Amino acid sequence: MLKTVTINKSIIEKEKWTPKYAYIFKKLETSSDAIELENFISEGPTNGVDLREFTERGRNYIRISDMRRFFISYSDIKKVELNKIPQKIQLQEKDVLVSRKGTPGISVITTKDDIDNVIGTEAILLRIKEDYDPYYLVAFLNSKVFYEQVLNNLSGAVASGINHPSLKKLKILYDKHLIKNISGKVKKTIELHVKANSILTNARDIFYQKLDLDFSKIEKENTFSVNLSGFAEIDLWTPSYSYPLYVNILKAIKKKWKTVPLGKIATVKNGDEVGSDNYNKYLDQKDSDIPFIRTSDLVNYEVDQFPDYYIPEGIYQELKQDIKVGDVLFTKDGKIGMIGMITKTDKAIVCSGISRLRLKIEAKKYNLTPEYLFLVLSSKETGLYPSIRRTVIASTLPHLREERLREFEIPVLDKNSIDEITKLVKEAFELKDEKKKLIKEVREEIDNYFEI
């Protein structure tokens, strides 16, 4: 259906315009419920702090790469030693964070689990007035309508971003009917998100408890030597492969528990590259397009519901990747060792830097489940450390070869322990799936209002 919009030439000359933006601009300009963002803010906008020395322990440091629509991702979080958080960026529950650069305009709402975090300099903190609904606000900030406004108000010649004055002038449709429908759903998604993460933490605690190993007693050695005879048994001559901490952790596990190589109990299949010419961006995607999941799109142990790129359905049908519920995804390029699991709502194409793991029938012999495999590989000592051991640098990029991934040793706990962990992980991902359905409904309600 053809839409016609009339805009004064003097207005168009001041900004960057697209037909879609003109349509949105006109609808917002003529609505009595459209309010500039600055009217919602009680404190801010305030940028975070620039910290570059990361530590193993400390506070979570939130970079813009950790900000995903609605929620903070802890999949690749960095930590900093900071005893006292500057007062101006001390987070409170229901604060709104907006990314300033990178992919500008991505917004998250803080939960009770986020308040001790430190935010990076490219994150903008907004504290919302009590008179306004922060749940509805974050939903609108993550809509295509708002994102279109952000992209048309960027500044900066080298690294473009949204500055404070421009951000404050962007418009929010504060429609009572939309607020009523959306606010409760967003609040529910936050509850589901927090509960799912809590259950996964509980499952991991049980895993460590059942392993019954004190990893803290395994010393980290700054210097070590390896006998030449040891190199004769392997074909991976890297310091990390022989690093005593990694080697001794595996020895401790094998001394107490039976282990089985990943390749024996699971198939390992790599994703595909589809070519950047086939990418459709978030704003340009069609309803039939399929999310293209890159290594950076595994967030909070799931595939990102709003990745940067989408692929035409025809390519999805041609590739026949056969991604199914319960498949475990594991990154083998770039950020190696990131992990996620497919839920019922997910329909995706995965890139070549991601391996899809699916249990074979042989796994039943060991009472293994996809959920248990996920939990093992998402734990530091049994997932991340084996990855680091086997990673090599190809040109400039870290890379984990498929056959090396098959070497990972999966500890086999007793059946009751595996069943207990499986039940918890399954419950967590059911909650994640319910969360995704609600977020999809929220986005569609806003987009449909504007007929996008």
N, C-alpha and C positions, 0 to 999 in steps of 0.2 A: 504494500500500500504506500503510495506517494504521500510524503508529508511536506508541507510548505511552511517556511518560517520567514518572517520579515524582521530584519534587524537594522537599526540605524547605522549608516556607514561610519559615523564618528566613533561609535563604540567598537566596531570590528577592527578599525585601524589601530586600536590601542593594545590588542591582544592577539595571540595565536589562535586561529579559528579552524575548526573542522565542521562539516555539516551536522554531525552528531552533537558536538558541543553547542552549536548554535541552537539546536532544538532544546537541549537541556537548559541552556541559559535562558531561553525565552519562557520555558515552563516555570523555572524558579523565579524569574523576574515578575511574572504575572500572578504568583501565588502569595497570598497574605500569610501563609504559614512558613515561608522561606526566611530563615534568620541567619545572619552572618555568624560564623563559628565563634568569634571573639565574645559574643554575648553569652555563651555557655560557660566561659572559663572564669574560675575564681582565682586561680593561680597559674602562672605560666603565660605563654610557652617558655619552657626552660630546657636548654640542652644539657645532656649528661656530661661526664668527665672523660678526658682522654687518658687511658691507662694502657700501657703496653708490656708490662712485666707480669706474666701469668705464672701461677703457682699450682701445685697439685691440690692444695687445700685453701679454703678461704671463702669469700663471697662469690656468688655467681655474677659474672660480668656480661651484661646484655648488650650485644652488638646488633647492628641492623640486620645482619644475616641470621640472627636468632629470633627476629620478629616476623611472625607469620600471621596471616589475617585472623584476628580474634585472640590468638594465644601466643605466649612465648614458647619457643622450642628449646628443650634442654638436651637435644641429641648430641650437639657438638659444643656444649657450653664451655667457656673459659672461666677460670677462677682467679681472683686477685686478693692480695692481703691488704685489707683496708679496715682498720679498727673502728673508725667512725665515718659514717656516710655523711657527706655535706648536706646540711639541712634542706637546701633548696631542691635536692633530688631524692630525699628520703621518701620512698614510695609508700602510698597508702592503698588499701583495698579500694577497687573501683576507679583508680587513676587510669587515664588513657594515655598510651604512648603512640607516637606517630613517627614513622621513619622519615628522615630529612633528605637522605640521599640513597644511592643504591637503586632500589625500587621505591621511589618516594610515595608517601601516602599510605603505606601499610600500617594498620592500626591494631593495637592489642589492648585488652582491658586487664588490669592486674587483679590477681586473686590473693587470697590469704597466704598462699605459698610463695608469692613473689616479693613480699614487702621488704625482705632483707637483701634484695639484689642491688647491684650498682649498674646504672645505665650508662652506655657509651655516649660519646659526644655527638653522634649522628642520630641519636634518639631524642625526640622532643616530648617532654612531659607536659600534659594538660591535666589540671585538676578541675573537675566539673562542679558547677554550682549545685547546691542541694535542690534547687527548684526544678532541675532538669534530670531526665532519666539517662544515666550513663550507658545502660544496656542498649537502649535504642540508638544512642549516639554512636557507639562503636559499630553497630550494624550499618548505620548510614555511611560512616566513614569508610567502611569496607565495601560499599556498593560500587557498581560501575559508574553510577551517576557522580559520586564524589571523586572517584579516581580520574574520570574524564576532566573534571575541574582542575585537579592537581596537575595533570600533564599539560594543561593549557596555561599554567601559571608558574612554570619552572623558570629558574634563572641560573646563570653561571655558564661561562663559555667552555670550560674544560670538563668539570664534573657538575652537571646540572642538578639542582635540588630545589626544594620548596623552602623559602625563607619565612621568618615569623610574620612579617606584615602581610605577605601573600596568603599564608595559611589562614590567618585570622579573618580574612575577607571572604573566604570561600563559604558557600551557602549550604545550610542544612534544612531539609524539609521537615519541619517539626509538626507533622500532621497527627492529630489525636487518634484518628482511626488506625493509622499505621503503627503508632506507638502502642496502642492497646494490643494489636495482633503480634507485634514483634518483641516487645520488651520481655515478656514472660518466657518466650522461646529462647532468647539469648541467655537469660538468667539460668534456664534449665541446662543449656549447653555447657555453661561454666561449671555447674554442679556435676554434670556427667564427666567433664574433662578432669576435674580435681579428683573425683572418686576413682576414675579409671587409673590415673597415675598412682594414687594411694594403694590400690589393689596390686598393681605391678610391683611397687616397692615392697609390699608385704610378701609377694611371691618370691622376689629375689632374696629377701631376708630368710625365708624358709629354705631356699636353695642353699644358701651359705650355711645355715644351721644344720641341714642334713649332711652337707659335705663334711662338716665337723673338722675343718682344717683352719689353723691360725696362720693366715698368709702374712701377717705382720711380723712373724718370727723368721721369715725367709729374708735374709739380708740382701740389701742392694749393694753390689760391689762396683766401685768406680773404675777399677782396673781388673783385668782378668786375662788368663792365657788359655790357649786351646792346644792340645796335642795334635801333631800332624796326622796321627792315625785317625783322629776324629774327623778330619776333613775327608778322608778316604771313603767314609761311609755316607757322605752327603754331597750334593752338587750345588749347594747354596752357600757360598763363602762370604757371608756378611757378618759384621760384628753383632748385629741384633739377633741373628739366628742362634748364636752361641752365648748370648748374654745370660749369665748364671741365674738371674732372677726368673726369667721366663722358663729356662730349662728346669730349674729346681721346683718351680710351682707345678709343672707338668709331672715331674717325678713324684712329688708329694701326693698329687691326685691319683696317679696310677698305683701308688703303693697301697692306697686305701680302697680304691674303687676300680671296677672293670671299666675300661674305655673302649670305644669303637670308632674307627675312622669315619669321618663324615661321608666320604665317598662310598662307603659300604652300605649306609642306611638311607642315603638321599641322592637324588639326581641333582646335578648342578648345570643349569642352562643359562647362558648369558643373554642379555637383552640385545637390542639392535639400534643402529644409528639410522635415522630417517632423513638426514640432510636438513640444514637450516632453511632451505628454500621451502620446505613443507611446514615450517613452524607458523602457527597462528598465535598471536599474542592474546593476553587475557581479554582485552577490550574487543578484539576482532573475531573471537571465536564464534563458531556457529553452535547451535544447540546439539548438533550431531557430532561435533568434534570430541576427540578423546584426549584426556590429560596425558602429556608426555612427561614421564617421571625421570628426572636426572638425579645424580648422586646427591645434590643439594636439596632434593625434594622429599627425602625421608626425614620426617620431623616428628618428634615425640613418639617414635616407634611405629609410625603409620605413614602412608603416602599423603603428601600435601593435597588438600582439597582444592587449593587455588595455586597451582604451579604457574610458572611464567609462560609456558608454551603448551599448545594443544595441536593435535594432528588430525587431519581429515579421516573420517571413518573408513574410507576406502583403503587407506594404507594399513589401518588396524586389521581389516579383514584379510589383506594380503599377507601380513606378517604371521598371523595365527600364533601369537605368543602363548596362548592358552594359559593366561594368568587366572588362577582360581582362588576362592576363599581358603584361607589357611596357608597359602604359599608364604614362605619366608623370603624376604628380599635382603640382600647383603651387598654393600658397595665394595668394589675391588679396584677402583681407580679414584684418584683425587683424595677425598676424605674417606679413607679405607676403614672398614669396620662399622660403618653406620648400618643400622638394621631396622626393618619394619615388617609388618605382617598385613596381608590383604584381608579386608573385611567385605561383607556382603554388598555394601554400597559402592565399593571401588570398581572402576572400569578404567584400565590404564594400559599404556604402552611404556615399557621400561627401556632405558638406554643401555648401551653396551657396557657401561661402567658398573652395571648392577647384575648380580647373579640371582637367579630364581632357584630356591631350594625347595624340593618336594620329597617327602619321605617315600621310600620304596616299601614294597611289601615285607622286605627283610626286617624293617624297623619293628614290626610286631613282635619279633622274637625277643626284643629287648624292652618291650612295652613302651616304646618311645612314641611321642605325639608331636604334631607341629608346634603346639604351644610350649612344650618342654624344650624342643629344639630352639625355639625363639628365645626362651629365657636363658638357656646356656650361652648362646651366641651373643646375647645382649649384656652379658656379665663380663666384667673387666678381665678376670683371670682366665676365663674359658672362651672368650670371644675376641676381645681387643688385643690382648697380649699375643695370642697365636697369629693374629693379623700382622702385628708389628714385626714379629720374628721373620715372617715370610715376605715382607714387602721389599721390593727393589725399586730403584729410581730409573725409569725409562726416559732418557733425555732429561727432562726436568720434572716429570710427573711421577708421583708414587704409583706403583702398580702391583697388584696381587694376582698371580696367574691362577687360572681355573684349577689346574692340577694341584697347586699348593693349598687351595681352599679345601680340596678333598682330603688333605692330610690331617685336618683339625681333629683332635681327639675329643670325642663327646663322652663325658663321664655318665655311666649308667647307674643311677640310684635305684633303690628298691621300688617295687611297683606302687606301694602306697604313697611314697613321697612323690613319685612322678605324677600320680593321679591327683594328689593334693595341689601340686603346682599347676597342672593342666587345668583344673577347675577354675583356679583364680585367674590365670591368664585369659582363658576363654571368656570369663565374666567381664574382664577389663575391656577386651576388644568388642564385645557386644555393646558395652556402654559407649565406646568410641564410635561404633557404627550408628547408634541412635543419635549421638551428637552430630555426626555428619549429615544425617537426614534433616535434622532441625535447622542446621546452618543453610542447607540448600533451600529449604522452604523460606527462610528469612531473606536470602538474596533474591529469590524469585519474586517475592512480594514487593520489594522495593523496585526491582527492574521492571516488573509488570506495570507498576504505577506510572512509570515514565515511558512505558511501551518500548523498552529497549530490546 
